[in-house]
Amino acid sequence: MPVASHTLGVTKYQLLCVLIASISSLNFGWNFGVINLPGDVITKCIAGPKHTILGLPSCLPASNIVWGLVVGAFALGALVGAISCTRYANMYGRKAVLMYSNILAIVAAILFGVAVNIPMLAIARFLAGVAQGCANGTFTNYVVEITTPRARNTLGSMIQASISTGTMLAQLLSLRLSTPPLWRILFAITGVISLIHMAMLTMCVESPKWLVSKDRIDEARNALQKLRKSADCTEEFNTLVNTVRAEMGPSAYTASISDVIRGKTPDNLRHQLLLAILVMVFQQFSGIAGVSFYSTKLFGSITEPPTHYSTTPTLAQILTGILSVVGTLVALTGLALAGYFGRRTLMLFSHTSMFVCSILIAVGSIMGYNIMAIVMVFVFFAVFIVGPGPLPWVIPGEMTPIYAVSATIAVSGSVTYTCLFTIGIVFSSLLDALKGYTFLLFAATNLIAAVTLFFLLPETKDRRVSDMIQTHSVGVHNIMQQKYRSGVYVEKEKSIL
């Protein structure tokens, strides 16, 4: 007798669809990491005086502030993409948005290849950001909607694993492609990734939940059956249809971003909104954005700087490449940890560990204990990836009603990219000004994060969404109070919702 489909773990086709869809996050990681190594080659012309190669300039001189704007343009574009694509994902489908957002990335790749000045490079970064910001938010929804609860515990963290993989590939290739004119090819590879993504997405099904919301019932049933292999989908499908028609049907209420921000929703979602914003703020101001964008400069401030330019990678560049490899390995390990430990446990552990690491990085940098500082950067990066890296993308969807999920994720995504844009602009100048003391600021941020989340962040792993909504839709509250730690809240029964 076939097993009930909602009890399944990860099936091969579920995994295939998630892996293919995650190429969008891999591309995000690529654009996130590709800017790191070639920065001085492009803006300071350290590979030689500015000249033309095939009619294109070998470098594009710019100050630290202007280059910070180019770095931050990607985050600004991602902000626009996160805000704007929710509507299109609801109108045209998750798969369609994942597919066609790649077109913007391809246009950006062309601009990267032919840029003759800094504004063109910034526009290309902005367009790539719009594409990846749109795809990243849609990918999160797609994973939630095609996976079973057991599979979601593991595959829900795929976004960070994919971003880390993209960052690693970008930084490893940067070791050989950061010289003129190869840095143009390095940046333009985002278009190649997009073409591969578009081709492979044809192998994936559309979200069954979205198909039901458009009353395409037979297509939804076929898609769900394909995702669930040979299991009996009757119970899950009937529940899906009833739930979606009640919450996502033509006459159902769907909260706008304005509704969620102003609190004009049927449930009091102030606590969920505050958490969605805070976990993203803490994610970016933990110091990780500075490490990711400027790890070469950071390592260069710790190690002995080179006396002249060489095509041979410097120690700082090699350490940056190793850091990205370690990050990817930890992210893959984090998939297993996310399925075993609770969200709350991992978030508190990570921010507390990052607080300690930040202090030790600062002490090592100030006192000249270079090895300690370098090791702590690696540990800092690793503990981030198992907690604040993937989980802020997952937590809002596990506490929020379906009618408000897209709007809440759009708000939290917008906060993320705004913070990312800010860090991209100021971190380089901050490092120049404060040097070894920079990470004391991040130590303070991580301490604040750990204390705040201790009182505000409930455990969401394996909790029923309906129970989380019932318990925590009461405005902002201290979850350590007994009434929020008893009753339905501590129930660990899995749900097909």
TIDOPA-511774 format. One line per 4 residues: number of its first residue (from 1); their letters; for each residue x, y, z of C-alpha. Coordinates in pm, whole numbers, plus 50000, padded with zeros to 5 digits. Layout:
// TIDOPA-511774
NUM) A) X Y Z  ...
END
This chain:
// TIDOPA-511774
1) MPVA) 50000 50000 50000  50148 50339 49900  50253 50568 50185  50083 50903 50241
5) SHTL) 50272 51162 50037  50301 51424 50311  50509 51185 50527  50783 51154 50265
9) GVTK) 51131 51294 50304  51341 51412 50010  51250 51242 49681  51482 51243 49380
13) YQLL) 51259 51469 49173  51204 51714 49461  51581 51733 49501  51630 51781 49125
17) CVLI) 51380 52068 49111  51530 52239 49415  51885 52200 49281  51790 52345 48943
21) ASIS) 51591 52632 49095  51884 52703 49330  52102 52801 49034  51941 53145 49076
25) SLNF) 52093 53165 49424  52423 53033 49289  52418 53324 49043  52343 53559 49333
29) GWNF) 52651 53423 49512  52856 53465 49194  52772 53835 49168  52819 53872 49542
33) GVIN) 53172 53731 49535  53302 53827 49191  53359 54189 49288  53609 54105 49561
37) LPGD) 53946 54026 49403  53960 54243 49086  53866 54568 49265  54213 54727 49274
41) VITK) 54293 54605 48920  53984 54786 48790  53985 55105 48999  54356 55165 49072
45) CIAG) 54505 55029 48749  54764 54832 48948  54822 54596 48653  54971 54883 48453
49) PKHT) 54880 55224 48308  54535 55254 48158  54529 55146 47794  54282 54999 47545
53) ILGL) 54241 54632 47457  54018 54564 47155  53889 54919 47193  53797 54876 47560
57) PSCL) 53981 55034 47857  54196 54801 48066  54081 54965 48389  53824 55218 48512
61) PASN) 53981 55448 48776  53757 55532 49072  53780 55632 49438  53687 55399 49724
65) IVWG) 53350 55573 49767  53263 55548 49397  53372 55183 49388  53160 55126 49696
69) LVVG) 52861 55253 49496  52942 55002 49220  52966 54725 49478  52641 54839 49640
73) AFAL) 52455 54877 49309  52400 54500 49307  52225 54518 49646  52021 54820 49533
77) GALV) 51906 54625 49226  51825 54324 49443  51611 54552 49660  51411 54661 49354
81) GAIS) 51379 54299 49240  51261 54177 49581  50990 54443 49601  50866 54417 49243
85) CTRY) 50869 54045 49168  50616 53930 49430  50333 54054 49211  50467 53880 48901
89) ANMY) 50531 53553 49086  50167 53553 49194  50045 53643 48844  50264 53426 48621
93) GRKA) 50399 53154 48849  50714 53078 49044  50883 52885 48763  50809 53157 48507
97) VLMY) 50966 53429 48722  51271 53211 48790  51298 53153 48415  51258 53505 48280
101) SNIL) 51449 53695 48549  51754 53544 48381  51702 53774 48081  51806 54075 48289
105) AIVA) 52118 53892 48403  52209 53821 48041  52169 54191 47954  52390 54274 48254
109) AILF) 52654 54028 48131  52669 54205 47795  52714 54541 47969  52992 54397 48185
113) GVAV) 53172 54289 47870  53156 54627 47695  53166 54875 47988  53385 55177 47908
117) NIPM) 53326 55368 48232  53220 55324 48593  52852 55421 48537  52813 55139 48282
121) LAIA) 52963 54894 48530  52728 55020 48802  52424 54983 48573  52529 54627 48491
125) RFLA) 52562 54549 48861  52220 54704 48924  52051 54494 48651  52218 54177 48779
129) GVAQ) 52089 54268 49124  51731 54313 49002  51746 53971 48837  51890 53792 49140
133) GCAN) 51679 53977 49399  51367 53876 49210  51480 53516 49169  51601 53475 49528
137) GTFT) 51265 53560 49684  51080 53346 49432  51315 53053 49492  51231 53061 49865
141) NYVV) 50859 53037 49789  50914 52766 49528  51106 52543 49770  50841 52580 50042
145) EITT) 50561 52499 49798  50705 52188 49630  50859 52011 49932  50713 51801 50212
149) PRAR) 50766 51918 50574  51043 51662 50630  51218 51759 50308  51175 52128 50384
153) NTLG) 51380 52098 50704  51681 52007 50490  51617 52169 50152  51502 52498 50306
157) SMIQ) 51868 52581 50371  51964 52524 50008  51961 52899 49943  52271 52956 50159
161) ASIS) 52449 52647 50020  52389 52775 49666  52499 53131 49745  52815 52997 49910
165) TGTM) 52886 52775 49610  52847 53068 49372  53072 53287 49586  53334 53011 49601
169) LAQL) 53336 52959 49224  53361 53335 49163  53653 53383 49399  53844 53076 49281
173) LSLR) 53815 53182 48916  53904 53537 49018  54250 53415 49114  54322 53370 48741
177) LSTP) 54074 53606 48574  54131 53934 48759  54379 54078 48508  54290 54303 48211
181) PLWR) 54089 54224 48004  53991 53895 48170  53800 54067 48450  53532 54149 48192
185) ILFA) 53488 53779 48115  53482 53706 48488  53192 53947 48544  53008 53834 48228
189) ITGV) 52998 53468 48336  52674 53557 48518  52508 53550 48175  52639 53199 48103
193) ISLI) 52499 53078 48436  52164 53235 48343  52151 53059 48006  52222 52724 48173
197) HMAM) 51954 52797 48432  51691 52877 48169  51764 52553 47983  51750 52337 48296
201) LTMC) 51431 52493 48433  51240 52324 48151  51290 52000 48349  51102 52133 48655
205) VESP) 50730 52148 48733  50546 52461 48835  50444 52497 49200  50132 52284 49264
209) KWLV) 50009 52544 49513  50028 52821 49252  49855 52600 48993  49568 52534 49234
213) SKDR) 49539 52908 49303  49483 52955 48927  49229 52670 48924  49452 52452 48706
217) IDEA) 49361 52148 48912  49467 51866 48679  49808 52025 48620  49851 52072 48995
221) RNAL) 49765 51707 49065  50011 51585 48803  50285 51815 48933  50234 51701 49292
225) QKLR) 50233 51335 49193  50558 51380 49003  50715 51548 49306  50594 51273 49541
229) KSAD) 50703 50975 49330  50469 50676 49380  50318 50790 49713  49945 50836 49766
233) CTEE) 49881 51209 49715  49505 51203 49778  49507 51342 50132  49779 51599 50066
237) FNTL) 49620 51716 49743  49272 51754 49891  49415 51951 50184  49617 52164 49943
241) VNTV) 49312 52245 49730  49095 52333 50032  49369 52545 50191  49461 52731 49876
245) RAEM) 49102 52800 49777  49038 52941 50123  49354 53150 50143  49471 53214 49786
249) GPSA) 49161 53181 49570  49009 53458 49355  48792 53594 49639  49052 53547 49912
253) YTAS) 49239 53830 50082  49605 53880 49994  49798 54128 50207  49997 54398 50034
257) ISDV) 50330 54525 50161  50150 54836 50285  49893 54625 50473  50163 54430 50652
261) IRGK) 50368 54738 50745  50063 54932 50870  49921 54632 51057  49603 54623 50846
265) TPDN) 49578 54242 50839  49318 54005 50989  49580 53869 51229  49809 54083 51442
269) LRHQ) 50141 54016 51266  50353 54280 51439  50572 54019 51605  50626 53825 51281
273) LLLA) 50708 54144 51089  50949 54270 51355  51127 53933 51359  51145 53916 50980
277) ILVM) 51311 54259 50978  51541 54205 51275  51686 53871 51161  51777 54031 50828
281) VFQQ) 51928 54342 50990  52133 54125 51224  52232 53904 50930  52387 54190 50735
285) FSGI) 52527 54401 51022  52685 54094 51181  52991 54178 50968  52942 53909 50707
289) AGVS) 52875 54150 50420  53206 54324 50480  53389 53990 50495  53223 53874 50172
293) FYST) 53274 54194 49970  53617 54291 50102  53779 53975 50238  54085 54033 50018
297) KLFG) 54129 54382 50160  54057 54252 50510  54318 53977 50481  54555 54229 50323
301) SITE) 54523 54448 50632  54620 54150 50850  54896 53998 50635  55205 54154 50482
305) PPTH) 55097 54353 50173  55279 54290 49842  55533 54550 49733  55437 54534 49364
309) YSTT) 55166 54395 49137  55201 54036 49022  54979 53796 48830  55066 53540 49097
313) PTLA) 54790 53542 49364  54886 53715 49689  54847 53551 50028  54539 53765 50091
317) QILT) 54383 53647 49762  54466 53284 49835  54312 53313 50182  53999 53463 50025
321) GILS) 53971 53164 49791  54020 52919 50077  53758 53108 50281  53500 53061 50005
325) VVGT) 53576 52687 49985  53537 52650 50361  53213 52846 50345  53071 52613 50083
329) LVAL) 53167 52299 50275  53012 52438 50593  52697 52539 50404  52655 52183 50275
333) TGLA) 52706 52052 50628  52453 52310 50744  52183 52138 50539  52206 51844 50778
337) LAGY) 52230 52065 51088  51918 52259 50987  51723 51934 50974  51842 51828 51319
341) FGRR) 51874 52138 51539  51606 52400 51592  51611 52737 51418  51627 52920 51750
345) TLML) 51919 52710 51873  52125 52768 51559  52054 53143 51549  52152 53197 51913
349) FSHT) 52459 52977 51883  52578 53153 51567  52535 53512 51687  52698 53434 52022
353) SMFV) 52991 53263 51848  53025 53555 51603  53036 53795 51900  53335 53605 52041
357) CSIL) 53502 53574 51699  53464 53947 51631  53643 54035 51954  53925 53791 51877
361) IAVG) 53959 53921 51518  53990 54275 51655  54241 54172 51923  54447 53973 51672
365) SIMG) 54452 54261 51423  54539 54526 51683  54803 54324 51868  54961 54176 51557
369) YNIM) 54849 53818 51624  54789 53760 51255  54734 53387 51266  54469 53421 51537
373) AIVM) 54290 53694 51343  54292 53488 51021  54168 53172 51195  53888 53368 51364
377) VFVF) 53776 53512 51028  53734 53154 50907  53543 53051 51221  53328 53366 51198
381) FAVF) 53238 53281 50839  53161 52917 50924  52926 52984 51217  52741 53248 51015
385) IVGP) 52660 52997 50743  52487 52747 50975  52257 53007 51133  52208 53370 51021
389) GPLP) 52300 53275 50663  52003 53058 50558  51752 53078 50844  51631 53441 50812
393) WVIP) 51495 53343 50470  51302 53049 50617  51168 53181 50948  50904 53430 50816
397) GEMT) 50729 53160 50610  50705 52936 50917  50521 53192 51132  50308 53387 50887
401) PIYA) 49967 53313 50727  49973 53233 50355  49795 53557 50270  50084 53761 50416
405) VSAT) 50389 53544 50340  50486 53705 50008  50450 54059 50144  50644 53977 50462
409) IAVS) 50927 53813 50267  50933 54115 50032  50973 54349 50330  51246 54140 50492
413) GSVT) 51425 54099 50158  51412 54475 50104  51568 54530 50446  51843 54281 50360
417) YTCL) 51940 54450 50036  51923 54798 50190  52167 54688 50460  52382 54514 50199
421) FTIG) 52394 54832 49991  52496 55036 50296  52772 54795 50398  52898 54776 50039
425) IVFS) 52948 55152 50036  53092 55214 50382  53290 54903 50480  53602 54978 50276
429) SLLD) 53629 55331 50417  53540 55199 50764  53825 54946 50746  54066 55218 50631
433) ALKG) 53963 55444 50921  53924 55197 51209  54155 54920 51090  54169 54645 51355
437) YTFL) 53900 54809 51567  53635 54760 51294  53520 54422 51422  53448 54562 51769
441) LFAA) 53144 54725 51607  53034 54387 51476  53095 54230 51817  52843 54476 51961
445) TNLI) 52592 54402 51684  52614 54026 51736  52576 54060 52113  52264 54273 52062
449) AAVT) 52135 54013 51814  52184 53721 52053  52010 53899 52343  51723 54031 52131
453) LFFL) 51651 53699 51961  51665 53516 52294  51352 53707 52397  51176 53737 52059
457) LPET) 51253 53432 51845  51039 53121 51907  51130 52777 51777  50963 52719 51439
461) KDRR) 51115 52388 51330  50848 52115 51299  50578 52343 51442  50245 52371 51270
465) VSDM) 50206 52705 51092  49849 52736 51224  49972 52690 51582  50251 52945 51536
469) IQTH) 49999 53197 51402  49753 53133 51685  50017 53162 51955  50223 53456 51830
473) SVGV) 49975 53678 51643  49924 53892 51955  50159 54180 51887  50524 54207 51992
477) HNIM) 50584 53995 52303  50847 53822 52513  50839 53457 52406  51007 53351 52731
481) QQKY) 50682 53410 52919  50524 53079 53018  50203 53127 52819  50406 53135 52496
485) RSGV) 50608 52828 52593  50317 52596 52668  50013 52451 52499  50014 52429 52122
489) YVEK) 50352 52602 52099  50553 52309 52230  50369 52060 52013  50607 51903 51761
493) EKSI) 50359 51732 51537  50446 51777 51170  50192 51932 50938  50143 51922 50565
497) L) 50093 52297 50572
END
